Amino acid sequence: MKKSVSLFLLSLFFASQAWAERFAIHVEDAVPGDSLILVGDYNSPQKSNAPVLILLHGLGSARGEWAALVRAAGRRGWGTLAYDARGHGESRSTAHGNSIDYQNPAYGRNPAFWRGMIGDLAKAAETLRLQKNVSPGRFVFVGASLGANVALNAAVNSPGPMAVKGRQTTPPLARGLEPRASTAEVDPRAKPGAPAAVVALSPGMNYAGVGTENAARRWKGPLLLVAARPDAYAFQSVHTLKDIAAHPRTQVFALEAAGPQGAHGTQLFDGKLEEEILDWIGRQTASR
């Protein structure tokens, strides 16, 4: 069933995005002594200094779930990069011909495998910067479900003025959800690479060992949190994250009903929500 859904998402995406450029991201040492090849589709921005959205799907899905948002962004002349997460879709092959699949317990039950997605997103942004000469200040990290948790953590760990030192403290609602405190620090010598903003659709306090509490406390840029009430865990999580978020421009889109496809992640897209998200991004990036 999951395979058929993934194939449907891929076919939908390819049918609607024939102009997209196939984009490869090489992640060194994703497995010992080997590099993982992440596969995505890049649509270059058609306007000078337009935002470039880097899109990461949720667990068990594929990049095709972003088709509606990619189309909407394209109508505005914005750029997009949607890629398959490690072990998903077409991002299963290594440089040495090995295969990585999230459904393989050797990977799926390994917390380091999922946390590695944070570095993957940072690598995707760096590859865009180097190959397409896109300034990191034009990037907007957009994630759904697990991808939302990854996007927020990747933003925090991107070197630049918006990523700051920090330590986690746990409020009662989120107690026990984060695996452990983080004292990661940003190297002040690193080149600026923080995105302009982060959009998180249906994030959770913790998905697959990737927590968000510490990241929300440390992120110093604009943050949009989106969830629907029928998705109780994500709905509760966005309000908790809003309360602890560091940036005053953190905003919640709290939806009372599910979308046409469901209540979680990109299932919420209904033709209107996509435009509201892009409008929000436009306001955050207008001065850049």
C-alpha positions as CSV (number, residue, x, y, z in Angstrom):
1,M,0.0,0.0,0.0
2,K,2.8,2.4,1.0
3,K,4.6,1.6,-2.2
4,S,1.5,2.3,-4.4
5,V,0.9,5.6,-2.6
6,S,4.5,6.6,-3.2
7,L,4.3,5.7,-6.9
8,F,1.1,7.7,-7.2
9,L,2.7,10.8,-5.6
10,L,5.7,10.5,-7.9
11,S,3.5,10.2,-11.0
12,L,1.4,13.2,-9.9
13,F,4.5,15.2,-9.3
14,F,6.2,14.3,-12.6
15,A,3.0,14.9,-14.6
16,S,2.6,18.5,-13.2
17,Q,6.3,19.4,-13.0
18,A,7.7,18.4,-16.4
19,W,9.9,21.5,-16.5
20,A,11.6,20.7,-13.2
21,E,15.3,19.9,-13.2
22,R,16.4,16.6,-11.7
23,F,18.6,17.4,-8.7
24,A,21.1,15.1,-6.9
25,I,22.5,15.7,-3.4
26,H,25.4,13.6,-2.3
27,V,25.5,13.0,1.4
28,E,29.0,11.7,2.4
29,D,29.3,8.9,5.0
30,A,25.5,8.5,5.3
31,V,26.6,4.9,5.8
32,P,30.2,4.0,6.8
33,G,32.5,4.5,3.8
34,D,29.7,5.3,1.4
35,S,27.6,8.2,0.2
36,L,23.9,8.4,-0.2
37,I,22.4,10.1,-3.2
38,L,19.3,12.1,-2.5
39,V,17.1,12.8,-5.5
40,G,14.9,15.8,-5.9
41,D,13.4,18.2,-8.4
42,Y,14.5,21.8,-8.7
43,N,12.5,24.6,-10.2
44,S,14.6,27.7,-10.5
45,P,13.2,31.1,-9.5
46,Q,12.0,33.3,-12.3
47,K,12.3,36.5,-10.4
48,S,15.4,38.2,-9.0
49,N,15.8,37.6,-5.3
50,A,12.7,35.5,-5.1
51,P,12.4,32.9,-2.3
52,V,13.5,29.4,-2.9
53,L,11.6,26.8,-0.9
54,I,13.3,23.6,0.2
55,L,10.6,21.0,0.8
56,L,10.8,17.9,2.9
57,H,8.0,15.4,3.2
58,G,6.9,13.2,6.1
59,L,7.7,9.6,7.0
60,G,6.6,7.0,4.5
61,S,5.8,9.6,1.8
62,A,7.7,11.1,-1.1
63,R,8.5,14.5,-2.7
64,G,5.4,14.3,-4.9
65,E,3.2,15.3,-2.0
66,W,4.4,18.9,-2.5
67,A,3.0,19.2,-6.1
68,A,0.3,21.7,-5.2
69,L,2.6,24.0,-3.3
70,V,5.3,23.8,-6.0
71,R,2.7,24.9,-8.6
72,A,1.5,27.7,-6.5
73,A,5.1,28.9,-5.8
74,G,5.9,28.7,-9.5
75,R,3.0,31.0,-10.4
76,R,4.7,33.6,-8.2
77,G,8.0,33.1,-9.9
78,W,9.5,31.5,-6.8
79,G,12.0,28.6,-6.8
80,T,11.5,25.2,-5.2
81,L,13.5,22.1,-4.4
82,A,11.5,19.1,-3.3
83,Y,13.5,16.0,-2.6
84,D,13.0,12.4,-1.3
85,A,14.2,11.9,2.2
86,R,16.8,9.3,2.9
87,G,15.5,5.8,2.4
88,H,12.3,7.1,0.7
89,G,11.2,7.4,-2.9
90,E,14.3,7.6,-5.2
91,S,16.7,8.4,-2.4
92,R,17.6,4.8,-1.6
93,S,20.9,4.3,-3.6
94,T,24.4,4.9,-2.5
95,A,27.5,5.8,-4.6
96,H,28.7,2.2,-4.3
97,G,25.5,0.6,-5.5
98,N,24.1,-0.3,-2.1
99,S,20.5,0.3,-1.0
100,I,19.0,2.2,2.0
101,D,15.4,1.7,2.9
102,Y,13.7,3.2,5.9
103,Q,11.5,0.0,6.2
104,N,14.7,-2.0,6.8
105,P,14.9,-2.4,10.6
106,A,18.7,-1.8,10.4
107,Y,17.8,1.8,9.4
108,G,14.3,2.4,10.5
109,R,14.9,1.4,14.1
110,N,18.1,3.3,14.4
111,P,17.6,6.8,15.8
112,A,20.7,8.1,14.2
113,F,19.2,7.3,10.8
114,W,16.4,9.7,11.3
115,R,18.5,12.4,13.0
116,G,20.7,12.2,9.9
117,M,17.9,13.8,8.0
118,I,18.8,17.1,9.6
119,G,22.2,17.1,8.1
120,D,20.7,16.0,4.8
121,L,18.6,19.1,4.6
122,A,21.6,21.3,5.4
123,K,23.5,19.5,2.6
124,A,20.6,20.1,0.2
125,A,20.8,23.8,0.9
126,E,24.5,23.9,0.6
127,T,24.4,22.1,-2.7
128,L,21.9,24.6,-4.0
129,R,24.1,27.4,-2.9
130,L,27.1,26.0,-4.7
131,Q,25.5,24.7,-7.8
132,K,22.8,27.3,-8.4
133,N,24.4,30.3,-6.7
134,V,21.4,30.8,-4.5
135,S,22.0,33.0,-1.4
136,P,21.0,31.1,1.8
137,G,19.1,34.2,2.9
138,R,16.6,33.4,0.1
139,F,15.9,29.8,1.4
140,V,12.8,28.9,3.3
141,F,12.7,25.5,4.9
142,V,9.3,23.9,4.6
143,G,8.5,20.5,6.1
144,A,5.5,18.3,6.8
145,S,5.2,15.9,9.7
146,L,8.6,14.4,10.4
147,G,9.9,16.8,7.7
148,A,8.6,19.7,9.7
149,N,10.7,18.6,12.8
150,V,13.7,18.1,10.6
151,A,13.3,21.6,8.9
152,L,13.2,23.4,12.3
153,N,16.3,21.6,13.5
154,A,18.1,22.1,10.3
155,A,17.4,25.8,10.5
156,V,18.8,26.0,14.0
157,N,21.9,24.2,13.0
158,S,22.5,26.3,9.9
159,P,25.5,28.6,10.6
160,G,24.5,32.2,10.6
161,P,23.1,35.1,12.7
162,M,19.7,33.4,13.3
163,A,21.2,30.3,14.9
164,V,22.2,30.7,18.5
165,K,23.6,28.8,21.4
166,G,21.1,27.1,23.7
167,R,20.1,24.4,26.1
168,Q,16.8,22.6,26.4
169,T,14.5,22.9,29.4
170,T,11.3,20.9,29.4
171,P,7.8,22.3,30.2
172,P,5.3,20.0,31.7
173,L,3.3,19.4,28.5
174,A,6.4,18.2,26.6
175,R,8.2,16.5,29.4
176,G,9.8,13.2,28.4
177,L,9.3,13.8,24.7
178,E,12.8,15.1,23.9
179,P,15.4,12.4,24.0
180,R,18.0,14.5,25.8
181,A,19.2,18.0,26.3
182,S,21.2,19.6,23.5
183,T,24.2,21.9,24.0
184,A,25.2,22.1,20.3
185,E,26.8,25.4,19.4
186,V,27.3,27.2,16.1
187,D,30.8,27.7,14.9
188,P,31.1,31.5,14.6
189,R,33.7,31.1,11.9
190,A,31.1,29.3,9.6
191,K,29.7,31.1,6.6
192,P,26.2,32.5,7.1
193,G,23.7,29.9,6.0
194,A,20.5,30.3,8.0
195,P,17.2,30.3,6.0
196,A,14.9,33.3,5.9
197,A,12.1,31.4,7.6
198,V,10.7,28.0,8.5
199,V,7.2,26.6,7.8
200,A,6.2,23.5,9.8
201,L,3.0,21.6,8.7
202,S,1.8,19.2,11.5
203,P,5.0,19.2,13.5
204,G,5.2,17.1,16.7
205,M,7.2,17.5,19.9
206,N,9.0,14.4,18.8
207,Y,8.8,12.2,15.7
208,A,11.2,9.3,15.3
209,G,13.5,10.7,17.9
210,V,13.7,14.1,16.2
211,G,12.4,16.6,18.8
212,T,11.4,20.2,18.3
213,E,11.4,21.8,21.8
214,N,15.0,22.8,21.9
215,A,15.0,23.9,18.3
216,A,12.0,26.2,18.8
217,R,13.7,27.8,21.8
218,R,16.9,28.4,19.8
219,W,15.5,29.4,16.4
220,K,15.7,33.2,16.0
221,G,13.9,33.6,12.7
222,P,10.2,33.7,11.6
223,L,8.3,30.4,12.1
224,L,4.9,29.4,10.8
225,L,3.2,26.4,12.5
226,V,0.3,24.8,10.8
227,A,-2.0,22.1,12.2
228,A,-5.7,21.0,12.2
229,R,-7.7,20.2,15.4
230,P,-8.6,16.6,14.2
231,D,-4.8,15.9,14.3
232,A,-4.7,16.1,18.1
233,Y,-1.0,15.5,18.7
234,A,0.1,18.0,16.0
235,F,-2.5,20.6,17.1
236,Q,-1.3,20.4,20.7
237,S,2.3,20.5,19.6
238,V,2.0,23.7,17.6
239,H,0.5,25.6,20.5
240,T,3.2,24.3,22.8
241,L,5.9,25.3,20.3
242,K,4.3,28.8,19.9
243,D,4.5,29.3,23.6
244,I,8.2,28.5,23.8
245,A,9.4,29.9,20.5
246,A,12.0,32.5,20.6
247,H,11.0,34.7,17.7
248,P,8.1,37.2,18.1
249,R,7.0,36.6,14.5
250,T,6.1,33.0,15.3
251,Q,2.6,32.4,14.0
252,V,0.1,29.5,14.2
253,F,-2.4,28.6,11.5
254,A,-4.8,26.6,13.6
255,L,-7.3,24.9,11.4
256,E,-10.6,23.6,12.8
257,A,-11.2,21.0,10.1
258,A,-9.2,18.6,8.0
259,G,-8.4,19.2,4.4
260,P,-9.8,17.3,1.4
261,Q,-7.2,14.5,1.8
262,G,-7.0,14.4,5.6
263,A,-5.8,16.2,8.7
264,H,-2.0,15.7,8.6
265,G,0.8,17.5,6.8
266,T,0.2,18.2,3.1
267,Q,-3.2,16.5,3.3
268,L,-4.4,19.9,4.6
269,F,-3.8,21.5,1.2
270,D,-7.1,22.7,-0.3
271,G,-6.1,25.4,-2.8
272,K,-6.4,28.1,-0.3
273,L,-4.0,27.1,2.5
274,E,-1.1,26.9,0.0
275,E,-1.7,30.6,-1.0
276,E,-1.9,31.6,2.7
277,I,1.4,29.9,3.4
278,L,3.0,31.6,0.5
279,D,1.6,35.0,1.5
280,W,3.1,34.5,4.9
281,I,6.5,33.6,3.4
282,G,6.2,36.7,1.1
283,R,5.8,38.9,4.1
284,Q,8.8,37.5,5.9
285,T,11.1,37.7,2.9
286,A,9.9,41.1,1.4
287,S,12.8,43.0,2.8
288,R,15.5,40.6,1.6
